[in-house]
Structures are given as structure tokens and as C-alpha cells.
Amino acid sequence: MQKYIFVSGGIISGLGKGITSASIALLLQSIGVKVTLVKCENYLNVDAGTINPIEHGDPFLCEDGLEADMDIGTYEKFLSVDMGHPNFMTMGAIYQTVIEKERRFEYEGEDVQEVVHITGEIIKRINNALEETKSEIAVIELGGTAGEYQNILYYEASRMLAFKNPGQVIHIHVSYIPTPKHLGEPKTKPVQLSVRTVNSMGIQPDLLVVRSETPIDTRRKERLALFCNVNAEDVISSYDVESVYEVPLILEKQDITKRICKKLKLTYKIPKLTGWTKMIKELHTPRGKKIRIAIVGKYFKTGDYKLKDSYAALFDAIDHASLFNKVDIQVEWISAEDVEKNGIEKIPEMQGINGIIVPIGWGKRGIEGMIQTASYARRKKIPYLGLCYGMQIAVIAFARDILNWKDAHTEEVKPKSGHQVIHLMPSQKDAIERRAYGGTMRLGAWEAIVQKGTRAWDIYDKYNGFINKKTGLTSERHRHRYEFNDEYASDFEKAGLIISARSKVENLAEIIELAKKTHPFYFGTQGHPEYKSRPLSPHPIFVEFITSCVGDR
């Protein structure tokens, strides 16, 4: 029988429900259980594609074109399994489906209500995920925090599913124990109140995963057991660690897999985590080299704070490559607007930098700062990696500096520029005119043919699984609307810019580069290799970029 594990969170957001869910799924996977994950988001957006990344973090892009929450990326990295539409739902998508069904008279005149129609659609989607992935267990992460009105229907669906499937559903609640400095003692009351909130919705958690700065002691576990109606051994401590990849091992040390198997009547086996354990050991091994990399982007600032969530997948990909290369990397977060305002030479963090990345972006804000950055990296022979917008920025900078087209620009920012070296595809013009922004870009996996003898070929050829060495076919995920303007291709190529990969079907420019004799590493890709990087298989583009940044150090 199919089984379900719901994971909810309490007290504050950002506790790590996604990490907990992924860790549980990894542990079950490691004992031979076929498991899938589902993320339930609260917002009324149909997907995460139209959300400002500062508001909700970097939308994670899947192979099938889904623009999802960052947690979907966490699931992929932990399980090394591609996620997609079956693994993600938003309240907006659910309401949209129910309303469309009502308009088509599929409910045959029923009074359409949140219960049972919205909850029924939630349950249906969870079961679809199980069926489409042929899984035995679904781990379902309930977005938001217990007590919010936005997610109450997810909890209700959980309660209904448990009632109809006795013994096949468990609920794991992730909550937080603070240690106020003026007291110096962990306080369990917030967790107690969080569990009471869940109880008020007709749900009794089977396991508590308690987040804290340091491991919680037996005394605190006993207090939680007494007031939260759980056994002391069902209170699992999840304390702060250097890397989130350590969390599965911490949970397993406290027999969480055994506890889950007992509650769901599964045969318990010792999890096989050899590769994962080796990776964690390497994480803690001192590294002999250290470099500094600048990310010049436009989505770092939110009020007086800087957040890395806007580029979460990029930071992960850098971490994976740093581990592979056994290099410590210090990342400098630099606002493209600051570069635009003050000039690249006056940015203190750029002094002595070993590598530069210009990542994804949209619109005109900060674009001149990014163009300055790409020019600076080329002139100073600093390794440069342009991702999506960063690839387009490199093309504009090259056109202005080498071809002397001072009016070179992207149609997105200057539609009347004399040299629109980046332009809107004809197939996208209609979408723009209709303001149909959500889900209308070039999204998901896109095959490209890599040219032999180029740096791109060398990078992909060096690692198994990233290219077909007979056909030159590779695939990267895409999330963009504007493209390299092929009318100018011959001009660029005569001036030394190499187009080293083109899309298989449309013949669109996918990768641009400079020859090794010209620059140590100047590389731009229209795709997003950061979304395919995983801790046990880092993406070769990042691995080779970091290798170039290290140089002879």
C-alpha cells in the first residue's frame, strides 16, 4: 500500500523543513524504498516563475520546465533524482484547476467548496506524484508555518488522508527551541505551542524534529514528550551544522529511519550511505588552497540586508565544485548597481579577485554595471563565467569593446539600439504583447550540439554523463526569452568570439567563449548548469571554472 509522510513546520519560517524532508527521503531511499517528494506552496501564483527572487528566493528550474520553489532543488541534490510538475503544487494552481473544472461543469452542479474540492485536488495531486514516479512513499512538505491561514487546507488534506488510510500516514513536525542569551537555557514552550496549533487542526504529530543551535538534552526531550503527546525517543534533535548535507547523518544517529519504519510497518534495514558519508568526510578535510570569487548580481539587497537565497542554486553549485577541487572559496556579493554607480575599479572587493560570475537577471537595472564587469574580466584576464543573462552581457561587452559597436545592447533594455546583438525571438513576441509572462519562456531541458575542439567540448568531454561523445549532444536547463542575434554571428566570430554550442533544433547560440590562447577562461552559457549540479556530481562547467580560478596557486 502507498504510504505518506507529512512534514510541517512551526514557530518561524526557514527552519529547514525542506532539508528535513529531503533527509528523510534520502534515508528511505538508502534502505531500498522508492520514495518521492511533494512540496505544497501557499501562494496564489500558479508557479514560482513570476515571483521576484528577493521575495521568495531563486525559483528552481526543472528538466520539464517547471519553475518551482528552492526546496525542489534541495530534493534533487539529496536524492540525485530529477523533480518536476508532479512534485510541486501551489494554492494558485489548485484553485485554478478547481475553478476550471467548475466552469466545465465537471462537478455536475455541486456547491464547490474548499472542503472537499480543494482538499480533494490536493490529495489527488499527491497520489498522482506517487503513481507517476512509481513510488511507495510520498514525503509531503507543507509550506509555511503552522497557524497561518494560507496553508490550513493542506493540513486539512493531511488529516483527511490519515483518517481514510489508518496506519499509512504519519506526521512529522519541525519546530524550534530558542536559547535566550539572558537565560542561557533552551526553552521548549514555543514547540509546545506549535504542536498545540497542529493539534487544533485534528493532527497529532508522530515525530518531532527539533531545531536548535546545539543538541538538545534528555531533559528537554522528556519535557516535549510530556507536553506534546509523543515518546521521548520520537523527539529528534536537529542542531546547527557546518553543512546541510550533514543533516541526514545526524537524524540517522538518532534512529529516525527505524522509528519511521516501525510506525509505517516497513522492514527496517541499515541505510547504505557510503558515498554520502565519504562526501561529508571530505567536507571536513582541510583544503590547501583558497580563492575569492565575485558574483556581480542585482538581487542581493532586501532593505538593510543581503540574502543569498536569490542565487541559491548558484551558491550550491560553487560549493559542489569547491569540494570537488578541494579548494576553499570566499564569495564576494557585489551589487551590479554599485558597479554601475561607482565603476568597477572602485569596488574594494574586486581587488585581487580570482574569478567573476555574472548570473541570471532581468531588465535594465544594474545592466551597465554587469557590462562593465564582463569587460573588466576580459581585459584583466580574470576567469569569467556568464550564466544566461551573464552570457548575453558578455556578448554586449564584446560588441562594444572589440567590434566598436558602442550602441550594442539587448532588445529587452533598448529596443531601438543600432546593434541589437541580443534580441527577442519571433516566437516570443506574441507572448510579450499579451503580457503572458508566466511559463512562456524557453524553459526546461534543451539539447545542444557542442563543437569539437572548443573549450566547451573539453569541459563536457572530461566528465561522463554530461555529453554524448559520438553526437556531441548535451542538455542544459533554460529559463529565458531573449537570444543571441544570429545576424551578427559572422562579425563576432571573425573578431574572435567562438560560438561553441548551438541548440539542436533551432540552431540558436547556446555557448560562447574565447580561445584559451586569448583568455584563461571566458565562458558564457545561455543555459543554467547551476540547476543540474549536485554534491555527488558537481557540474563540469563549475568545476573547470574553479580550476581556472585556482590557476598556479
C-alpha positions in Angstrom: 0.0 0.0 0.0 1.1 3.5 -0.7 2.2 5.5 2.4 2.5 9.1 3.2 4.8 11.2 5.4 3.7 14.8 6.0 6.3 17.3 7.2 5.1 20.6 8.7 6.9 23.5 10.5 6.2 25.7 13.4 7.3 28.9 15.1 9.3 30.6 12.3 9.9 30.1 8.6 13.3 29.0 7.3 13.7 26.2 9.9 14.7 23.6 7.3 11.5 21.7 6.5 12.9 21.2 3.0 16.2 19.8 4.4 14.4 17.6 6.8 12.1 16.3 4.1 15.0 15.6 1.7 17.0 13.9 4.5 14.1 11.6 5.4 13.6 10.7 1.7 17.3 10.1 1.3 17.4 7.7 4.3 14.4 5.8 3.0 15.9 5.7 -0.5 19.1 4.3 1.1 17.2 1.3 2.5 15.7 0.4 -0.8 12.4 2.2 -0.6 11.1 4.0 -3.8 10.3 7.4 -2.5 9.2 10.7 -4.0 8.7 14.2 -2.5 6.0 16.8 -2.9 6.2 20.5 -2.0 2.9 22.3 -1.2 3.3 26.1 -1.5 0.9 28.6 -0.1 0.9 31.4 -2.6 -1.7 32.0 -5.3 0.9 32.2 -8.1 0.5 29.3 -10.4 4.2 28.6 -10.2 7.3 30.4 -8.9 8.3 31.9 -12.3 6.8 35.3 -11.9 7.9 35.9 -8.3 10.7 38.4 -7.6 13.6 36.3 -6.3 14.2 38.7 -3.5 10.7 37.9 -2.3 10.9 34.2 -2.3 14.3 33.1 -3.3 15.7 31.6 -6.5 13.0 29.8 -8.5 14.3 26.3 -9.1 14.1 25.2 -12.7 13.4 21.6 -13.5 14.0 19.4 -16.6 10.3 19.5 -17.6 10.3 23.3 -17.5 8.7 23.7 -14.1 9.6 26.9 -12.2 9.4 25.8 -8.6 10.4 26.6 -5.1 14.0 26.2 -3.9 13.1 23.1 -1.9 12.6 21.2 -5.2 16.3 21.9 -5.8 17.1 20.5 -2.3 15.2 17.3 -3.1 17.2 16.8 -6.4 20.5 17.4 -4.7 19.8 14.9 -1.9 18.2 12.2 -3.9 20.0 12.7 -7.3 16.7 12.3 -8.9 15.1 14.8 -11.3 11.9 16.5 -10.0 9.1 18.1 -12.0 5.5 19.1 -12.2 4.2 16.0 -10.1 6.4 17.1 -7.2 5.1 20.7 -6.8 1.8 22.4 -6.2 0.8 25.9 -5.3 -2.5 27.0 -3.9 -2.9 29.2 -7.0 -2.6 26.1 -9.3 -5.0 24.1 -7.2 -7.7 26.9 -7.2 -7.2 27.4 -10.9 -7.8 23.7 -11.6 -10.9 23.5 -9.4 -12.4 26.7 -10.9 -11.7 25.5 -14.5 -13.4 22.2 -13.6 -16.4 24.0 -12.2 -16.7 26.1 -15.4 -16.7 22.9 -17.4 -19.5 21.5 -15.2 -17.3 18.6 -14.1 -18.8 18.8 -10.6 -22.3 18.4 -12.1 -23.9 21.2 -10.2 -22.3 20.6 -6.8 -21.7 23.5 -4.4 -18.0 23.8 -4.9 -16.2 24.3 -1.6 -12.7 24.4 -0.1 -13.6 21.1 1.6 -13.9 18.7 -0.2 -13.0 20.1 -3.6 -9.8 22.0 -2.9 -8.6 19.3 -0.4 -9.6 16.6 -2.8 -7.4 18.2 -5.5 -4.5 18.3 -3.1 -4.9 14.7 -2.3 -5.3 13.8 -6.0 -2.0 15.6 -6.8 -0.2 13.7 -4.0 -1.4 10.4 -5.3 -0.5 11.4 -8.9 3.0 12.0 -7.8 3.2 8.5 -6.3 1.8 7.0 -9.4 3.8 8.9 -12.0 7.1 8.2 -10.1 6.0 4.6 -9.3 6.9 5.3 -5.6 5.9 3.5 -2.5 6.1 6.5 -0.2 5.5 10.2 -0.6 7.2 12.7 1.6 5.0 15.8 1.5 6.4 19.1 2.8 3.7 21.6 3.9 4.8 25.1 3.1 4.6 27.9 5.6 4.2 27.8 9.3 1.5 26.1 11.4 -1.2 28.6 12.3 -1.1 30.6 9.1 -4.5 30.8 7.3 -2.8 30.3 3.9 -1.9 26.7 4.5 -4.8 25.4 6.5 -6.3 23.4 3.6 -3.0 21.5 3.2 -3.3 20.4 6.9 -6.9 19.5 6.3 -6.0 17.4 3.4 -3.4 15.7 5.5 -5.9 15.0 8.3 -8.5 13.6 5.8 -5.9 11.4 4.1 -4.8 10.0 7.5 -8.4 9.3 8.5 -9.1 7.4 5.3 -5.8 5.5 5.4 -5.2 4.4 9.0 -1.7 3.2 9.6 -0.4 4.5 6.3 0.2 8.2 7.2 2.5 9.8 9.7 3.1 13.4 10.5 6.5 14.9 11.3 6.5 18.4 12.9 9.7 20.5 12.7 9.8 23.2 15.3 12.3 25.5 17.1 13.8 25.6 20.6 15.4 29.0 21.3 18.1 29.6 23.9 17.7 33.2 25.0 21.1 34.8 25.9 19.8 36.3 29.2 18.6 32.9 30.3 21.2 30.5 28.9 18.7 27.7 28.9 16.8 26.1 25.9 13.1 26.8 26.2 10.6 24.2 25.0 7.4 26.3 25.3 7.5 27.5 21.6 7.5 23.9 20.5 4.7 23.0 22.8 2.5 25.9 21.5 3.4 24.9 17.9 2.3 21.3 18.5 -0.9 22.6 20.1 -1.6 24.6 16.9 -1.2 21.4 14.9 -3.4 19.5 17.4 -6.1 22.2 16.9 -6.4 21.1 13.2 -7.0 17.5 14.2 -3.5 16.3 13.8 -1.2 14.6 16.3 2.5 14.6 15.2 4.1 11.2 15.3 7.6 12.6 15.4 9.1 15.9 16.4 12.3 17.2 14.7 13.5 20.0 17.0 15.8 22.6 15.5 18.2 24.4 17.8 21.7 25.8 17.9 23.2 22.9 19.8 21.9 19.4 20.5 19.0 19.2 22.9 19.5 17.2 26.1 17.4 14.3 27.6 15.7 16.7 30.0 14.3 18.8 27.1 13.2 15.7 25.2 11.3 14.4 28.2 9.6 17.8 28.6 8.5 17.7 25.0 7.3 14.1 25.3 5.2 15.0 28.3 3.5 18.1 26.8 3.3 17.1 23.2 2.0 13.5 23.5 5.0 11.8 21.9 7.5 9.3 23.1 10.9 10.7 24.2 12.6 8.6 21.5 10.4 10.2 18.9 11.9 13.6 19.7 14.8 14.1 17.2 17.4 16.8 17.7 18.4 18.7 14.5 21.0 21.2 15.5 23.1 23.7 13.6 25.9 22.1 11.5 28.5 23.4 9.0 26.7 21.9 6.0 23.1 20.9 5.4 24.4 17.7 3.9 25.3 16.5 7.4 21.6 16.5 8.5 20.7 13.0 7.2 23.6 11.5 9.3 22.6 13.5 12.4 19.0 12.3 12.1 20.0 8.7 11.4 22.2 8.6 14.5 19.0 9.1 16.5 17.3 6.2 14.7 14.8 8.3 12.7 14.7 5.7 9.9 13.9 2.9 12.4 11.2 5.0 14.0 9.6 5.8 10.7 9.7 2.1 9.6 8.1 1.0 12.8 5.3 3.5 12.5 4.6 2.7 8.8 5.2 -1.1 9.3 8.1 -1.1 6.9 11.0 -3.6 7.0 13.9 -1.7 8.5 17.4 -2.0 7.1 20.6 -0.2 7.9 20.8 2.8 5.5 23.6 2.5 2.9 25.2 5.9 2.9 28.7 5.1 1.8 29.0 7.8 -0.8 27.2 10.4 1.3 29.4 9.7 4.3 32.6 9.9 2.2 31.4 13.3 0.9 30.8 14.6 4.5 34.3 13.4 5.5 35.8 15.4 2.6 33.8 18.4 3.7 35.6 18.4 7.0 39.0 17.8 5.4 41.3 20.9 5.4 41.8 22.3 1.9 45.2 23.6 0.8 44.1 26.4 -1.5 41.8 29.4 -1.0 40.4 31.7 -3.7 38.0 34.6 -3.9 35.1 34.8 -6.4 32.9 37.8 -7.1 29.2 37.4 -8.0 28.0 40.6 -9.6 24.2 40.4 -9.5 21.1 42.5 -8.9 19.0 40.5 -6.4 21.1 40.6 -3.2 19.7 43.5 -1.3 16.5 43.5 0.6 16.2 46.6 2.9 19.3 46.7 5.0 20.2 43.1 4.5 21.8 40.9 1.9 20.4 37.5 1.1 21.9 34.6 -0.9 18.6 32.9 -1.5 18.1 34.8 -4.7 21.0 32.8 -6.2 20.6 29.7 -4.1 21.3 27.2 -6.9 24.4 29.1 -7.9 25.9 29.1 -4.4 25.2 25.4 -4.2 27.0 24.7 -7.5 30.0 26.7 -6.3 30.1 24.7 -3.1 29.9 21.4 -5.0 32.8 22.5 -7.3 34.9 23.7 -4.3 34.5 20.3 -2.6 35.5 18.5 -5.8 38.5 20.7 -6.3 39.4 20.7 -2.6 39.5 24.5 -2.6 38.1 27.0 -0.1 36.1 29.7 -1.8 35.2 33.1 -0.4 32.4 34.6 -2.3 32.0 38.3 -2.6 28.5 39.5 -3.2 28.6 42.6 -5.3 25.7 44.7 -6.4 25.6 45.5 -10.1 24.1 48.9 -9.3 27.1 49.7 -7.1 29.4 48.9 -10.0 27.2 51.0 -12.3 27.3 53.9 -9.9 31.0 53.9 -8.8 32.8 52.0 -11.5 34.3 48.5 -11.4 37.8 49.8 -10.5 36.5 51.4 -7.3 34.8 48.3 -5.9 37.1 47.2 -3.0 36.0 43.6 -3.2 37.2 43.3 -6.8 40.8 43.9 -5.8 42.8 40.6 -6.1 39.7 38.7 -7.2 40.4 35.2 -8.7 37.1 34.8 -10.7 33.9 36.6 -11.7 30.4 35.3 -12.2 27.5 37.3 -13.7 24.4 35.3 -13.1 20.7 35.3 -14.2 18.9 38.7 -14.4 16.1 40.6 -16.0 15.6 44.2 -17.1 17.8 47.3 -17.2 18.5 47.9 -13.5 22.2 47.4 -13.0 22.9 46.2 -16.6 25.7 48.7 -17.3 27.4 47.6 -14.1 27.3 44.0 -15.4 28.6 45.1 -18.8 31.5 46.9 -17.1 32.2 43.7 -15.1 32.4 41.5 -18.3 34.7 44.0 -20.0 36.9 44.2 -16.9 37.2 40.4 -16.7 38.2 40.2 -20.3 40.8 43.0 -20.1 42.3 41.8 -16.9 42.3 38.1 -18.0 40.2 37.1 -14.9 38.2 33.9 -15.3 34.7 34.8 -16.2 31.5 32.7 -16.2 28.3 34.2 -17.6 25.1 32.4 -16.8 22.1 33.2 -19.0 21.9 37.0 -18.7 25.6 36.9 -17.9 26.3 35.2 -21.3 24.2 38.0 -23.0 26.1 40.6 -21.1 29.4 39.1 -22.3 28.2 39.4 -25.9 27.2 43.0 -25.5 30.6 43.9 -23.8 32.5 42.2 -26.6 30.5 44.0 -29.3 31.2 47.4 -27.6 34.9 46.8 -26.9 36.1 44.7 -29.8 33.7 45.4 -32.6 33.4 49.0 -31.5 29.6 49.0 -31.7 29.1 51.4 -28.8 25.3 51.2 -29.3 25.3 47.4 -28.9 22.6 46.3 -26.5 19.8 43.9 -25.8 16.3 44.5 -27.2 15.0 43.8 -23.7 16.6 47.1 -22.5 17.0 49.2 -25.6 14.6 48.1 -28.3 15.8 50.8 -30.7 19.5 50.3 -30.4 21.5 50.3 -33.6 23.0 46.9 -32.9 20.6 44.6 -31.1 23.1 41.8 -30.5 20.6 40.2 -28.1 17.0 40.2 -29.4 13.6 38.7 -28.9 12.8 35.6 -30.8 9.8 35.9 -33.1 8.0 33.1 -31.3 8.2 35.2 -28.1 6.9 38.5 -29.5 3.2 37.4 -29.2 3.7 36.4 -25.6 5.2 39.8 -24.7 2.4 41.7 -26.5 -0.2 39.7 -24.5 1.8 40.2 -21.3 1.9 36.4 -21.0 5.0 36.2 -18.8 4.3 33.1 -16.7 5.6 29.9 -18.3 6.1 31.3 -21.8 9.9 31.4 -22.0 12.3 28.8 -23.3 12.0 26.6 -20.3 13.4 23.3 -19.1 15.9 20.9 -20.8 17.2 21.9 -24.2 19.5 19.8 -26.3 22.6 21.4 -27.9 25.4 20.3 -30.2 28.8 21.1 -28.9 31.6 21.9 -31.4 34.7 19.7 -31.1 38.0 21.5 -30.4 36.4 24.1 -28.2 36.7 24.7 -24.5 33.1 23.7 -24.1 33.8 20.3 -25.7 36.8 19.8 -23.5 34.8 20.6 -20.4 31.9 18.3 -21.2 34.2 15.5 -22.6 36.1 15.4 -19.4 33.2 14.1 -17.4 31.0 11.1 -18.1 27.2 11.6 -18.3 27.2 15.2 -19.5 27.7 14.7 -23.3 27.2 12.1 -25.9 30.8 11.9 -27.3 29.6 10.5 -30.6 27.0 13.1 -31.5 28.2 16.0 -29.3 24.8 16.3 -27.8 24.4 17.8 -24.3 21.5 19.2 -22.5 21.1 22.1 -20.1 18.1 23.7 -18.4 16.9 27.1 -19.8 14.9 29.9 -18.4 15.0 32.9 -20.7 13.2 34.7 -23.5 15.9 36.8 -25.4 18.6 35.2 -27.6 21.9 35.9 -29.3 21.1 37.7 -32.6 22.5 35.4 -35.4 22.6 38.2 -37.9 25.8 39.3 -36.3 27.3 35.8 -35.8 29.9 36.1 -38.6 31.1 39.5 -37.2 31.6 38.1 -33.8 33.4 35.0 -35.0 35.8 37.0 -37.2 36.6 39.1 -34.2 37.5 36.0 -32.1 34.3 35.2 -30.2 33.6 31.5 -30.6 30.1 30.1 -30.7 30.9 26.6 -29.3 27.4 25.2 -29.0 24.1 25.6 -30.8 20.6 24.2 -30.0 19.8 21.0 -31.8 16.5 22.1 -33.3 16.5 25.9 -33.7 20.3 26.3 -34.2 20.4 29.1 -31.5 23.7 30.1 -29.9 24.0 28.3 -26.6 27.6 28.8 -25.5 30.1 31.5 -26.3 33.8 31.5 -25.3 37.2 33.0 -26.0 40.1 30.8 -27.1 42.5 29.6 -24.4 45.4 31.5 -26.0 43.3 34.6 -25.7 41.9 34.3 -22.2 42.4 31.7 -19.4 38.6 31.2 -19.1 36.0 33.4 -20.7 32.8 31.4 -21.0 29.1 32.2 -21.3 26.2 29.7 -21.4 22.6 30.5 -22.2 21.6 27.5 -20.1 21.7 27.1 -16.4 24.3 24.5 -15.3 23.8 25.5 -11.7 20.4 23.8 -11.6 21.9 20.4 -12.6 24.8 20.4 -10.1 24.7 18.0 -7.2 27.0 17.4 -4.3 28.0 13.9 -5.5 28.2 15.0 -9.2 29.2 18.7 -9.5 28.6 20.3 -12.9 31.8 20.3 -15.0 31.4 23.9 -16.1 31.7 25.0 -12.4 34.5 22.5 -11.8 36.6 23.9 -14.7 35.8 27.5 -13.8 37.1 26.9 -10.3 40.1 25.1 -11.7 40.9 28.2 -13.8 40.4 30.5 -10.8 42.9 28.5 -8.9 45.5 28.8 -11.7 49.0 28.2 -10.3 48.1 28.9 -6.7 
